[in-house]
Amino acid sequence: MTRLVRIEGPGDPLLLEAAALLRSGGLVAFPTETVYGLGADGLNPEAVARIYAAKGRPSTSPVILHVAGAEAARDLVAQWSAEAQALADRFWPGPLTLVLPASDLVPAIVRAGGPTVALRCPAHPVALALIRATGRPLAAPSANRSQHLSPTCAAHVASSLGDAPDLILDGGPTTEGLESTILDLTGPRPRILRPGPVTPADLAGLLGPVEVWAGTADPTLRQQAPGMQARHYAPRAELRLVPPGAGVASTSERVAYVGFGVLPTLPEGVRGILLPLEAEAVAVRLYALLHDLDAAGFDRILVEHPPAGEAWLAVRDRLGRASAKEQP
């Protein structure tokens, strides 16, 4: 039976219990600044396999290893470059994941059988304290069923995963709201594989111009990073992207309409939700809003295409994948 407990901060004695559980092969859901993660000892293949089973995650999708800093990350890579060190100095702890050549310490299941590993040092004080107390890197994808909405509070974890975690640490709502930026450093040029809170402009200050991958990955083939499949981050309700101001015809279905800046006139019975023209504010609120609409039993969610511009890159990515057709 899963226990959900409130954690009062990095000094809470419950963290020692959680760390012992992780070292024994258990699963612990915990808060980060981005979304809640489903954690396991990242050097224990059997424990990581429990993550894949709990999430229904395809074996072709690697998981991110969470570390307490650059020193711990160096042991997990075959080569720690000057670029990686500069990025860690600037953005760690924080919502930036680095993809680098893996060392022999990293189990094949973490890498989805490939040669690279994804590493991040989270900024949340509870997450950092848990990693340090465990003394191991923590494999921790988002704490939800595969392809579904990521959790931004402990209740979302319990709703999605049921009794799969051994323990859920409730550290309150997350502050960023969207998953980390994933940056691949293994190619000829740095390339963003998943946009997130750290933007291309943020990275350009250290690296120069950065490529942004904008495709979709075949789920039957090994991927370099999480979040590359066409469908991801999806609510239970059907989500459709519509042109700004499109509105909606009268319908007997329960429909929510989400607009940016201004709402069109909507038929009676359609719930209108107005989001601000501020990308960071929308990012923080987006998943929580979609969770709320699912909980309220809406059949369809119509979302206007977000504004253009780099600031909206991560929001556009998540909504685009959430609206993709369900994969078999």
Backbone bond lengths (Angstrom), bond angles and torsions (degrees), N, CA, C in turn:
res aa  C-N    CA-C-N  psi(-1)  N-CA   C-N-CA  omega(-1)  CA-C   N-CA-C  phi
1 M - - - 1.470 - - 1.533 108.96 -
2 T 1.312 116.52 127.77 1.458 120.81 -179.74 1.519 111.33 -69.18
3 R 1.327 116.68 136.82 1.466 121.85 171.81 1.526 108.70 -102.54
4 L 1.324 116.39 132.37 1.454 122.39 173.73 1.525 107.08 -112.11
5 V 1.325 116.05 117.49 1.460 120.04 -175.03 1.521 109.97 -127.45
6 R 1.323 115.63 143.26 1.452 121.16 175.88 1.520 109.32 -77.65
7 I 1.337 116.57 129.45 1.453 121.67 178.92 1.525 108.02 -106.37
8 E 1.310 117.06 127.95 1.458 120.81 -171.17 1.522 114.25 -89.36
9 G 1.316 117.85 -5.64 1.457 120.28 179.07 1.508 110.73 149.04
10 P 1.346 117.50 -178.11 1.468 120.68 -174.44 1.517 114.17 -66.26
11 G 1.329 118.40 -14.78 1.459 120.62 177.97 1.513 114.11 -96.26
12 D 1.323 117.93 3.85 1.465 121.40 -177.96 1.534 110.14 -65.11
13 P 1.344 118.55 128.48 1.474 120.47 179.61 1.525 113.77 -61.88
14 L 1.333 118.02 -18.65 1.459 120.03 176.58 1.524 112.03 -61.42
15 L 1.339 117.17 -22.94 1.459 119.75 179.55 1.529 111.18 -65.59
16 L 1.322 117.34 -32.63 1.463 119.53 177.46 1.529 110.69 -66.34
17 E 1.323 116.01 -39.06 1.475 119.96 176.10 1.524 110.03 -64.08
18 A 1.339 116.55 -43.99 1.461 120.48 179.92 1.520 110.94 -63.03
19 A 1.339 117.39 -40.79 1.456 121.33 179.44 1.527 111.19 -64.02
20 A 1.321 117.03 -41.63 1.469 120.66 177.94 1.526 110.51 -62.85
21 L 1.323 116.55 -39.59 1.461 121.35 177.86 1.524 110.78 -62.17
22 L 1.336 116.84 -42.95 1.463 120.82 178.97 1.529 110.89 -64.66
23 R 1.318 117.27 -42.50 1.470 119.83 -179.37 1.526 111.80 -65.58
24 S 1.338 116.67 -23.75 1.469 120.01 179.32 1.532 112.77 -90.93
25 G 1.335 117.03 6.59 1.466 120.44 176.91 1.508 114.81 98.12
26 G 1.344 118.30 10.11 1.460 121.48 -178.71 1.520 113.13 -82.84
27 L 1.331 114.50 173.29 1.466 122.41 177.66 1.525 109.02 -112.87
28 V 1.327 116.01 129.01 1.459 122.05 179.02 1.520 108.87 -128.44
29 A 1.322 117.06 122.61 1.462 121.51 173.59 1.525 108.29 -87.57
30 F 1.328 116.00 134.93 1.464 119.76 -174.52 1.523 110.36 -146.50
31 P 1.338 116.60 157.29 1.453 119.59 -178.20 1.521 112.10 -81.27
32 T 1.326 116.06 143.12 1.460 122.12 163.29 1.523 106.85 -122.07
33 E 1.305 117.63 178.84 1.459 119.10 178.59 1.528 112.53 -72.65
34 T 1.343 117.40 -16.95 1.465 120.79 -178.33 1.528 110.28 -93.39
35 V 1.343 116.57 -74.91 1.468 122.01 174.97 1.530 107.11 -138.60
36 Y 1.328 116.86 172.70 1.468 120.25 175.49 1.532 109.64 -73.23
37 G 1.339 115.74 139.58 1.449 120.91 178.16 1.515 111.71 -108.17
38 L 1.338 115.47 152.65 1.460 121.80 173.70 1.520 106.62 -101.81
39 G 1.337 116.78 103.91 1.443 121.99 -167.95 1.519 114.40 -96.58
40 A 1.344 114.25 145.45 1.462 122.99 171.68 1.521 107.53 -146.60
41 D 1.318 116.84 161.58 1.455 121.70 173.97 1.530 108.35 -59.30
42 G 1.332 116.75 113.92 1.456 120.60 -173.58 1.509 114.94 -71.56
43 L 1.336 117.97 -8.82 1.464 121.04 177.46 1.523 111.90 -104.46
44 N 1.339 116.56 6.45 1.463 122.75 179.24 1.531 108.99 -110.57
45 P 1.348 117.97 101.01 1.472 119.84 -175.32 1.520 113.61 -57.36
46 E 1.340 117.48 -36.81 1.468 119.88 -179.24 1.532 111.07 -66.36
47 A 1.331 116.19 -39.47 1.465 119.39 177.91 1.524 110.95 -66.05
48 V 1.321 116.94 -42.10 1.469 120.22 178.67 1.530 110.32 -64.68
49 A 1.323 116.96 -35.70 1.472 119.89 177.36 1.525 110.96 -60.95
50 R 1.338 117.56 -31.54 1.466 120.51 176.53 1.539 110.57 -64.49
51 I 1.332 117.18 -35.06 1.467 120.09 176.36 1.526 110.02 -61.22
52 Y 1.323 116.16 -49.23 1.467 120.01 -178.90 1.526 110.72 -59.03
53 A 1.334 116.91 -42.12 1.468 120.48 -179.68 1.529 111.22 -66.91
54 A 1.328 116.96 -42.11 1.468 120.93 -178.35 1.514 111.60 -64.21
55 K 1.321 116.89 -37.93 1.458 121.17 -176.54 1.530 113.13 -88.05
56 G 1.339 117.46 -16.56 1.456 119.47 -169.31 1.513 110.33 66.29
57 R 1.334 115.81 35.95 1.465 122.62 -173.07 1.531 110.05 -84.47
58 P 1.335 117.68 135.69 1.464 118.62 177.85 1.522 110.76 -66.71
59 S 1.329 116.12 144.36 1.465 121.06 -177.49 1.520 112.22 -68.66
60 T 1.326 117.16 -10.62 1.463 121.55 179.53 1.527 112.77 -83.18
61 S 1.337 117.39 -5.83 1.469 121.52 -177.47 1.522 109.61 -105.80
62 P 1.353 118.23 114.05 1.469 120.14 -179.30 1.527 111.31 -69.95
63 V 1.321 115.76 167.99 1.466 120.67 176.91 1.529 109.10 -116.51
64 I 1.314 115.85 152.25 1.459 122.22 179.18 1.524 109.34 -81.36
65 L 1.335 116.49 136.38 1.452 121.89 171.24 1.525 109.03 -94.07
66 H 1.322 115.92 128.44 1.459 122.11 179.67 1.527 108.96 -99.78
67 V 1.319 115.44 127.68 1.461 122.00 -176.02 1.527 109.54 -124.67
68 A 1.328 115.08 167.20 1.468 120.11 -177.52 1.524 112.74 -88.37
69 G 1.335 118.25 -4.09 1.455 119.91 178.91 1.515 111.34 163.89
70 A 1.331 115.52 -178.65 1.459 121.28 -175.13 1.524 112.19 -63.40
71 E 1.323 117.55 -35.66 1.467 119.64 -178.46 1.522 110.94 -61.00
72 A 1.327 117.10 -42.79 1.460 120.67 177.65 1.522 111.33 -68.64
73 A 1.324 116.85 -33.57 1.467 120.57 -178.85 1.524 111.41 -66.51
74 R 1.322 118.05 -34.93 1.470 121.16 -176.17 1.520 112.56 -59.34
75 D 1.332 117.77 -33.53 1.462 120.42 179.89 1.526 112.42 -69.52
76 L 1.321 117.16 -17.82 1.457 121.70 -173.61 1.524 113.13 -98.83
77 V 1.332 116.54 -0.37 1.464 120.24 -177.38 1.521 110.16 -123.36
78 A 1.345 114.95 151.98 1.458 120.14 176.62 1.521 111.23 -76.71
79 Q 1.333 115.88 -27.31 1.461 120.26 178.92 1.525 109.25 -149.02
80 W 1.320 116.36 121.53 1.465 122.86 176.90 1.526 107.00 -102.10
81 S 1.314 115.97 104.77 1.461 121.29 -171.19 1.522 111.72 -81.64
82 A 1.342 114.96 166.08 1.462 120.28 174.31 1.524 110.46 -61.60
83 E 1.335 116.93 -34.66 1.470 121.00 176.43 1.524 110.62 -61.24
84 A 1.325 116.07 -46.85 1.467 120.30 -179.71 1.520 110.94 -60.53
85 Q 1.329 117.10 -41.99 1.455 119.87 179.58 1.521 111.47 -64.62
86 A 1.331 116.58 -42.51 1.468 120.05 179.54 1.521 111.15 -63.22
87 L 1.326 116.81 -39.75 1.467 120.74 179.64 1.527 110.76 -68.91
88 A 1.335 116.63 -40.92 1.463 119.75 177.84 1.527 110.72 -64.13
89 D 1.329 116.57 -40.83 1.467 119.95 178.17 1.525 111.53 -60.76
90 R 1.323 116.44 -36.19 1.469 120.45 -175.22 1.529 112.74 -87.40
91 F 1.343 118.10 -39.30 1.469 120.06 -167.52 1.525 114.52 -115.48
92 W 1.324 119.38 -7.79 1.463 120.90 177.91 1.521 110.46 -103.70
93 P 1.332 118.68 140.60 1.469 126.30 -8.10 1.542 110.69 -65.55
94 G 1.329 115.65 144.01 1.454 119.01 179.57 1.511 112.51 166.68
95 P 1.338 116.88 -179.06 1.470 121.87 -171.04 1.531 113.98 -86.82
96 L 1.342 116.88 50.46 1.459 122.06 176.22 1.523 108.86 -126.05
97 T 1.340 116.15 124.19 1.458 123.13 175.95 1.518 109.16 -105.77
98 L 1.328 116.94 133.37 1.460 122.74 -179.94 1.524 109.91 -108.27
99 V 1.333 116.76 130.99 1.463 122.41 175.10 1.522 107.68 -100.44
100 L 1.344 115.35 121.53 1.458 122.84 -174.08 1.530 110.23 -138.27
101 P 1.342 118.13 164.03 1.472 119.47 175.73 1.527 110.45 -62.42
102 A 1.324 116.95 131.91 1.463 121.43 -174.52 1.526 111.41 -82.43
103 S 1.326 115.29 148.19 1.468 120.92 171.10 1.525 108.96 -86.08
104 D 1.334 115.11 172.61 1.463 119.95 -179.18 1.530 112.43 -69.29
105 L 1.337 117.23 -12.12 1.463 119.98 178.95 1.526 112.41 -69.72
106 V 1.328 117.66 -24.69 1.463 121.47 -172.49 1.523 109.88 -84.37
107 P 1.336 118.66 118.62 1.470 120.77 -179.33 1.529 111.93 -59.75
108 A 1.320 115.28 149.42 1.464 120.76 -179.02 1.525 111.64 -58.58
109 I 1.337 118.11 -35.99 1.462 120.42 -177.13 1.529 111.38 -64.51
110 V 1.315 117.92 -33.86 1.468 121.89 177.19 1.527 110.12 -64.39
111 R 1.341 116.06 -37.72 1.464 122.48 -175.96 1.523 112.71 -89.07
112 A 1.350 117.21 0.86 1.471 122.06 -172.01 1.522 110.12 54.08
113 G 1.353 116.13 34.23 1.452 121.52 175.98 1.510 114.98 80.97
114 G 1.332 118.07 0.85 1.454 120.88 -176.96 1.518 113.11 -94.16
115 P 1.340 117.46 -177.01 1.464 121.46 -175.09 1.518 114.43 -91.95
116 T 1.333 118.41 -1.65 1.465 120.78 -174.08 1.523 111.53 -117.34
117 V 1.326 114.93 161.25 1.458 121.40 177.08 1.525 108.32 -132.14
118 A 1.343 116.27 143.62 1.462 122.95 177.08 1.522 108.63 -101.74
119 L 1.345 116.75 127.69 1.461 122.16 -173.58 1.518 110.83 -128.08
120 R 1.337 114.79 141.17 1.474 120.00 177.47 1.520 109.98 -146.80
121 C 1.319 115.62 146.10 1.457 122.30 171.65 1.524 107.32 -112.05
122 P 1.335 118.28 105.62 1.470 120.35 -174.97 1.521 112.16 -72.32
123 A 1.329 115.48 153.74 1.466 121.42 -177.43 1.527 112.63 -91.39
124 H 1.325 118.38 -13.45 1.460 119.82 -176.92 1.528 110.04 -68.81
125 P 1.334 119.15 129.68 1.467 120.21 -176.65 1.519 113.74 -61.82
126 V 1.329 118.14 -33.78 1.465 120.41 177.98 1.526 110.53 -68.23
127 A 1.337 116.81 -43.04 1.465 119.99 179.13 1.526 110.68 -61.46
128 L 1.316 117.19 -45.73 1.462 120.40 179.84 1.532 111.38 -63.39
129 A 1.314 116.58 -42.75 1.465 119.87 179.58 1.524 110.92 -63.97
130 L 1.329 117.40 -37.06 1.465 121.02 179.90 1.529 110.56 -67.59
131 I 1.330 117.24 -42.96 1.468 120.61 178.09 1.529 109.99 -60.69
132 R 1.321 116.43 -45.62 1.467 120.06 -178.76 1.526 111.86 -65.95
133 A 1.331 116.33 -39.46 1.470 119.41 179.79 1.523 111.45 -67.79
134 T 1.329 116.36 -33.87 1.463 120.31 179.54 1.521 111.01 -74.44
135 G 1.325 116.70 -34.44 1.455 120.54 -179.10 1.507 113.57 73.98
136 R 1.325 116.47 20.17 1.472 122.60 -179.29 1.520 108.47 -141.54
137 P 1.331 117.97 152.37 1.467 118.85 170.31 1.524 109.30 -65.80
138 L 1.317 116.88 142.75 1.462 120.79 -178.60 1.526 110.40 -107.12
139 A 1.325 115.70 120.04 1.465 120.21 168.24 1.522 106.65 -71.73
140 A 1.332 117.14 126.09 1.470 117.81 -173.86 1.523 111.17 -155.14
141 P 1.348 117.30 81.19 1.460 119.41 167.71 1.525 109.69 -71.71
142 S 1.309 117.59 174.15 1.458 120.51 179.55 1.519 110.49 -60.02
143 A 1.325 116.07 143.71 1.468 122.79 -171.53 1.531 110.82 -87.42
144 N 1.330 115.56 68.54 1.464 122.06 -179.19 1.514 108.70 -155.11
145 R 1.322 116.39 166.33 1.460 120.56 174.38 1.522 109.93 -63.96
146 S 1.323 115.84 145.76 1.458 122.04 -177.35 1.529 111.14 -57.06
147 Q 1.337 115.65 138.86 1.466 126.47 -179.85 1.518 113.56 76.47
148 H 1.333 118.55 -8.50 1.455 120.40 -176.06 1.529 111.09 -95.52
149 L 1.318 115.80 178.28 1.461 122.13 -176.80 1.521 111.84 -60.27
150 S 1.318 115.88 135.76 1.458 120.18 174.16 1.529 110.00 -72.96
151 P 1.346 117.12 150.39 1.471 120.96 -177.30 1.527 112.18 -90.03
152 T 1.304 116.29 135.99 1.464 120.87 175.35 1.526 111.80 -113.53
153 C 1.334 117.08 5.19 1.460 121.40 171.80 1.526 107.70 -151.99
154 A 1.324 116.76 166.15 1.461 121.10 -175.56 1.528 112.29 -63.61
155 A 1.327 117.52 -34.31 1.468 120.23 -179.77 1.523 111.65 -62.53
156 H 1.336 117.29 -34.34 1.469 120.43 176.88 1.523 110.77 -63.52
157 V 1.333 116.67 -38.40 1.469 121.03 178.83 1.524 110.00 -62.06
158 A 1.321 116.32 -50.27 1.461 120.69 -178.20 1.522 111.29 -61.21
159 S 1.330 116.78 -39.22 1.459 120.85 -179.26 1.525 111.68 -66.20
160 S 1.329 117.15 -38.24 1.456 121.00 -175.58 1.519 112.86 -83.16
161 L 1.337 118.11 -41.18 1.461 121.51 -170.05 1.525 114.13 -105.30
162 G 1.334 117.66 -10.38 1.459 119.29 178.49 1.514 112.17 58.52
163 D 1.338 116.44 -126.50 1.459 121.88 -176.40 1.526 113.13 -92.29
164 A 1.328 118.86 11.51 1.465 120.19 -177.64 1.530 112.90 -64.69
165 P 1.347 120.09 -43.84 1.470 118.60 175.42 1.524 110.33 -74.05
166 D 1.313 115.75 148.12 1.459 119.51 173.34 1.526 110.70 -77.30
167 L 1.334 116.31 -29.57 1.459 121.57 -176.20 1.524 108.87 -151.43
168 I 1.332 116.56 137.73 1.462 122.25 173.75 1.520 107.82 -118.05
169 L 1.318 116.55 121.48 1.460 121.97 177.84 1.529 108.71 -94.18
170 D 1.309 116.07 116.20 1.461 121.74 -178.40 1.525 109.18 -90.83
171 G 1.339 115.37 104.23 1.458 120.70 177.97 1.509 113.23 -107.50
172 G 1.356 116.73 18.73 1.454 120.30 -179.07 1.517 111.60 84.66
173 P 1.328 117.36 -179.58 1.463 120.80 -178.13 1.525 112.08 -68.34
174 T 1.329 115.87 149.80 1.454 121.00 177.99 1.528 110.16 -74.84
175 T 1.325 115.99 160.76 1.469 119.92 -174.02 1.516 113.90 -99.24
176 E 1.345 118.58 -27.14 1.464 120.96 -178.88 1.523 111.73 -91.03
177 G 1.347 116.93 -40.97 1.458 120.79 173.90 1.510 115.90 88.72
178 L 1.332 118.80 -24.61 1.462 122.30 176.41 1.522 109.57 -123.62
179 E 1.334 115.93 156.74 1.453 121.57 -177.83 1.529 111.89 -63.53
180 S 1.329 114.98 163.91 1.463 121.44 -177.12 1.527 112.44 -64.01
181 T 1.310 114.96 155.27 1.467 121.82 167.06 1.525 108.03 -68.51
182 I 1.341 117.38 134.38 1.467 121.34 176.17 1.521 108.48 -110.86
183 L 1.337 115.96 122.38 1.463 122.51 -176.73 1.525 109.44 -117.40
184 D 1.323 116.05 122.31 1.459 122.71 179.28 1.525 109.13 -89.41
185 L 1.340 116.08 120.25 1.465 121.31 178.92 1.528 112.32 -107.64
186 T 1.329 118.30 15.51 1.463 120.61 -175.14 1.524 113.40 -96.30
187 G 1.314 118.41 -8.76 1.454 121.03 -178.03 1.518 112.36 -98.36
188 P 1.327 116.67 -172.63 1.462 120.20 179.95 1.524 113.28 -66.15
189 R 1.344 116.47 -27.16 1.461 121.40 177.42 1.518 109.25 -136.14
190 P 1.332 118.51 145.88 1.466 119.92 175.02 1.526 110.50 -57.45
191 R 1.331 115.35 138.85 1.468 119.81 -176.05 1.516 109.52 -140.43
192 I 1.333 116.61 129.94 1.462 121.77 175.28 1.523 108.75 -78.96
193 L 1.331 115.83 120.97 1.464 121.47 177.55 1.522 111.73 -92.61
194 R 1.333 116.58 -27.08 1.466 121.23 175.23 1.523 107.54 -142.85
195 P 1.329 118.29 119.30 1.469 119.10 177.43 1.515 111.44 -70.47
196 G 1.310 116.41 152.77 1.452 121.53 -179.08 1.508 110.96 -162.50
197 P 1.318 118.37 -156.27 1.461 121.49 -174.84 1.527 114.46 -61.57
198 V 1.343 118.16 -31.34 1.464 121.05 175.29 1.526 107.43 -86.36
199 T 1.316 116.78 116.27 1.464 121.88 -170.32 1.531 111.76 -91.41
200 P 1.343 117.43 165.48 1.460 119.74 174.20 1.528 112.82 -55.29
201 A 1.320 116.99 -37.71 1.464 119.93 178.70 1.524 111.28 -64.94
202 D 1.336 116.83 -38.52 1.463 120.43 176.74 1.526 110.86 -59.98
203 L 1.332 115.60 -42.84 1.463 120.76 -177.35 1.518 112.44 -74.70
204 A 1.317 116.71 -32.05 1.464 120.89 -177.30 1.523 112.10 -61.66
205 G 1.331 116.44 -27.50 1.457 119.12 178.44 1.515 112.72 -61.37
206 L 1.346 117.02 -27.16 1.462 121.58 178.61 1.527 112.74 -102.35
207 L 1.344 116.47 -34.52 1.458 120.64 -167.84 1.515 114.80 -110.78
208 G 1.327 117.37 -11.85 1.452 119.82 -166.92 1.518 109.47 81.80
209 P 1.331 117.59 -168.82 1.472 120.26 -177.10 1.526 111.85 -57.03
210 V 1.342 115.27 138.49 1.466 122.26 -177.35 1.521 108.74 -118.45
211 E 1.333 116.29 134.42 1.462 120.14 175.61 1.526 109.98 -74.16
212 V 1.329 116.08 151.95 1.466 121.77 175.78 1.520 108.47 -124.68
213 W 1.330 116.24 116.87 1.467 121.24 176.95 1.515 108.26 -75.76
214 A 1.319 116.78 132.02 1.466 120.00 -175.32 1.524 112.17 -129.88
215 G 1.328 117.72 25.52 1.450 120.24 -176.82 1.515 113.07 -97.37
216 T 1.317 115.10 -161.37 1.464 122.28 173.73 1.522 107.82 -131.33
217 A 1.321 116.18 145.84 1.451 121.25 -176.81 1.519 110.60 -100.83
218 D 1.310 115.77 145.87 1.461 122.36 174.03 1.528 107.86 -71.03
219 P 1.334 118.71 118.73 1.467 120.55 -176.34 1.523 114.02 -65.51
220 T 1.340 117.18 -14.27 1.470 119.61 179.13 1.525 112.00 -86.29
221 L 1.347 117.43 -8.28 1.459 121.98 -179.07 1.519 110.20 -110.76
222 R 1.312 116.70 153.96 1.453 121.58 -179.98 1.520 110.89 -64.68
223 Q 1.336 115.89 132.69 1.468 121.62 178.75 1.527 109.46 -105.41
224 Q 1.331 115.40 156.02 1.457 120.03 179.32 1.518 113.04 -78.74
225 A 1.327 116.15 -23.15 1.462 119.70 -172.83 1.525 109.37 -154.88
226 P 1.334 117.57 160.89 1.467 120.53 174.30 1.534 111.30 -67.64
227 G 1.332 115.11 159.84 1.461 120.23 172.03 1.506 115.67 79.09
228 M 1.339 118.12 16.79 1.460 120.54 -176.95 1.527 113.07 -98.82
229 Q 1.338 117.46 -8.21 1.455 119.45 178.63 1.522 110.90 -72.62
230 A 1.328 115.57 158.26 1.462 120.39 -177.64 1.527 111.45 -59.87
231 R 1.333 117.08 -45.66 1.462 120.99 -179.08 1.516 109.90 -105.43
232 H 1.324 114.96 130.06 1.459 121.07 -177.43 1.524 107.03 -165.55
233 Y 1.327 117.71 162.89 1.465 122.19 170.77 1.537 112.87 57.94
234 A 1.329 117.78 32.00 1.467 120.89 -170.07 1.524 112.40 -97.54
235 P 1.333 117.12 137.25 1.474 120.47 171.15 1.525 110.71 -73.59
236 R 1.333 116.00 169.82 1.470 119.21 175.94 1.521 110.79 -68.04
237 A 1.330 116.92 -38.36 1.463 121.00 177.45 1.529 109.75 -66.72
238 E 1.316 116.35 150.75 1.460 120.07 175.09 1.532 109.27 -66.70
239 L 1.314 117.29 126.28 1.462 121.49 178.28 1.527 108.86 -109.33
240 R 1.327 115.64 127.66 1.466 120.83 177.79 1.523 109.30 -124.48
241 L 1.333 115.87 141.07 1.460 121.19 173.10 1.524 108.65 -93.66
242 V 1.333 116.01 134.87 1.467 121.69 -177.69 1.520 109.15 -130.66
243 P 1.337 117.98 158.20 1.462 120.22 177.92 1.530 111.21 -63.44
244 P 1.324 118.60 150.29 1.471 120.98 177.15 1.525 111.34 -55.61
245 G 1.326 115.38 133.39 1.459 120.91 178.62 1.509 114.37 78.95
246 A 1.345 118.49 7.47 1.466 120.96 -175.23 1.519 112.20 -64.37
247 G 1.314 117.31 -33.79 1.458 119.90 -177.22 1.513 111.20 68.38
248 V 1.344 115.81 -163.23 1.458 120.90 -177.35 1.519 108.47 -155.08
249 A 1.340 115.64 143.40 1.455 120.25 177.02 1.523 109.78 -75.87
250 S 1.330 115.68 160.49 1.463 119.93 175.69 1.519 109.93 -57.67
251 T 1.313 116.80 142.41 1.455 120.95 -175.68 1.518 109.38 -152.97
252 S 1.322 115.10 154.92 1.463 120.06 176.09 1.526 111.39 -87.28
253 E 1.347 116.49 -10.33 1.461 120.16 178.05 1.532 110.42 -75.69
254 R 1.313 114.74 161.55 1.459 120.08 172.46 1.527 107.53 -86.38
255 V 1.334 116.04 111.09 1.463 121.72 -172.86 1.521 109.81 -122.67
256 A 1.323 115.19 136.70 1.464 121.68 170.84 1.519 108.01 -112.73
257 Y 1.332 115.84 141.38 1.470 121.57 -179.71 1.519 108.03 -122.47
258 V 1.334 116.13 122.95 1.465 121.98 -176.39 1.523 108.56 -112.06
259 G 1.318 116.12 121.39 1.456 121.21 179.84 1.514 112.07 -122.47
260 F 1.321 115.52 167.41 1.462 122.12 -179.11 1.522 110.05 -118.00
261 G 1.329 115.93 122.96 1.465 119.71 174.73 1.506 114.57 84.33
262 V 1.338 117.97 -47.74 1.459 122.03 179.65 1.525 108.54 -153.69
263 L 1.322 116.88 144.89 1.458 121.21 179.22 1.519 110.43 -103.22
264 P 1.353 118.28 141.90 1.457 120.19 170.70 1.525 110.02 -73.22
265 T 1.311 116.42 170.24 1.466 120.74 173.76 1.531 108.58 -68.64
266 L 1.317 115.91 130.58 1.458 120.67 -175.34 1.520 110.54 -118.23
267 P 1.330 117.70 148.56 1.467 120.31 178.38 1.525 111.40 -64.08
268 E 1.313 114.78 156.68 1.460 119.46 175.91 1.526 109.47 -59.64
269 G 1.298 115.90 137.89 1.457 120.99 179.52 1.510 114.22 95.60
270 V 1.335 118.18 -15.78 1.464 121.19 175.98 1.525 108.03 -90.91
271 R 1.308 116.11 126.83 1.459 120.05 -179.92 1.522 110.11 -83.05
272 G 1.313 117.14 122.17 1.452 122.21 177.78 1.517 111.25 -98.47
273 I 1.322 116.22 134.33 1.467 122.03 179.74 1.517 108.30 -128.15
274 L 1.303 116.80 122.56 1.456 122.00 -177.32 1.521 109.70 -103.00
275 L 1.326 116.04 122.39 1.455 121.79 175.98 1.526 109.40 -104.53
276 P 1.337 117.52 150.16 1.461 120.10 -177.15 1.524 111.80 -75.17
277 L 1.314 115.81 162.43 1.462 121.39 175.49 1.527 109.72 -86.73
278 E 1.316 115.30 49.49 1.459 123.45 178.67 1.523 107.57 -131.44
279 A 1.322 116.74 109.42 1.457 121.03 -171.29 1.524 112.54 -61.11
280 E 1.331 118.11 -42.09 1.465 119.85 -178.00 1.523 111.36 -64.89
281 A 1.326 116.87 -39.82 1.459 120.44 179.42 1.526 110.66 -65.76
282 V 1.323 117.18 -38.85 1.464 120.93 178.74 1.529 110.32 -67.50
283 A 1.324 116.96 -41.73 1.467 120.93 179.83 1.525 110.85 -58.51
284 V 1.314 117.31 -43.82 1.463 121.28 -179.26 1.526 111.17 -63.45
285 R 1.311 116.69 -35.08 1.471 121.27 -171.88 1.524 114.12 -94.11
286 L 1.337 118.66 -19.79 1.460 122.02 -164.98 1.523 113.85 -57.33
287 Y 1.340 118.37 -56.08 1.456 119.89 -175.98 1.520 111.66 -64.70
288 A 1.327 117.24 -39.86 1.467 119.68 179.30 1.524 110.38 -61.05
289 L 1.338 116.73 -40.33 1.463 120.64 177.78 1.522 110.82 -62.35
290 L 1.332 117.78 -46.42 1.460 120.24 -178.95 1.528 111.45 -65.92
291 H 1.330 116.91 -36.80 1.471 119.62 173.87 1.535 110.61 -60.40
292 D 1.325 116.70 -43.64 1.466 120.73 -179.18 1.527 111.05 -63.03
293 L 1.330 117.14 -40.42 1.465 120.67 -179.87 1.531 110.82 -67.97
294 D 1.321 116.66 -37.53 1.465 119.50 174.18 1.526 110.81 -61.99
295 A 1.329 115.73 -46.95 1.467 120.02 -178.60 1.523 111.78 -61.95
296 A 1.338 116.51 -30.26 1.460 120.93 179.96 1.524 112.67 -80.43
297 G 1.332 117.61 -7.07 1.457 120.86 173.53 1.511 115.98 85.48
298 F 1.332 118.74 25.22 1.464 120.28 177.87 1.520 110.50 -69.81
299 D 1.349 115.65 144.05 1.461 121.47 179.03 1.523 111.71 -83.82
300 R 1.329 116.07 -39.61 1.466 121.51 -178.23 1.520 109.90 -135.78
301 I 1.334 114.52 144.81 1.460 121.36 174.51 1.524 106.94 -123.80
302 L 1.314 116.29 115.96 1.463 121.48 176.97 1.520 107.72 -98.80
303 V 1.312 116.54 124.45 1.457 121.58 -178.18 1.525 108.49 -122.52
304 E 1.311 116.11 126.75 1.460 119.15 175.97 1.523 110.32 -64.71
305 H 1.331 116.23 146.31 1.459 120.19 174.62 1.521 109.07 -56.18
306 P 1.332 117.85 128.67 1.466 119.54 179.66 1.525 110.85 -64.45
307 P 1.317 117.03 162.17 1.469 120.15 178.76 1.523 112.13 -59.37
308 A 1.340 115.15 159.01 1.459 120.82 174.55 1.526 108.88 -75.05
309 G 1.320 115.94 172.89 1.462 120.54 177.27 1.510 112.25 108.92
310 E 1.317 115.35 151.75 1.455 121.86 -174.79 1.522 113.02 -61.98
311 A 1.321 117.55 -33.49 1.460 120.36 -177.98 1.523 111.74 -60.03
312 W 1.336 117.04 -26.62 1.460 122.10 -176.83 1.526 112.68 -97.16
313 L 1.325 117.76 6.57 1.464 121.54 -173.67 1.522 112.28 -56.19
314 A 1.336 118.20 -48.35 1.464 120.92 -177.13 1.525 111.61 -67.50
315 V 1.326 117.55 -41.19 1.466 120.62 178.91 1.525 110.01 -62.82
316 R 1.347 117.40 -43.68 1.460 120.26 178.27 1.526 111.07 -61.98
317 D 1.325 116.84 -40.49 1.464 120.67 179.21 1.527 111.04 -61.36
318 R 1.330 117.61 -48.74 1.466 120.27 -176.28 1.520 111.17 -65.45
319 L 1.326 117.32 -42.48 1.472 119.71 -179.50 1.526 111.01 -69.20
320 G 1.320 116.91 -36.11 1.460 119.65 177.99 1.518 111.64 -62.82
321 R 1.318 117.16 -42.27 1.464 120.33 -179.68 1.531 111.19 -75.14
322 A 1.341 117.25 -34.30 1.464 120.48 177.65 1.526 111.95 -65.30
323 S 1.331 116.48 -27.20 1.474 119.81 -177.97 1.523 113.09 -93.69
324 A 1.341 117.45 -3.00 1.471 120.86 179.94 1.526 110.18 -68.50
325 K 1.319 116.36 156.17 1.466 120.74 179.41 1.511 110.29 -64.96
326 E 1.342 115.38 146.80 1.452 120.43 -178.56 1.515 110.64 -65.19
327 Q 1.329 115.54 137.02 1.444 121.40 179.23 1.531 109.94 -84.27
328 P 1.336 117.40 146.26 1.476 119.56 -179.52 1.515 111.05 -68.17
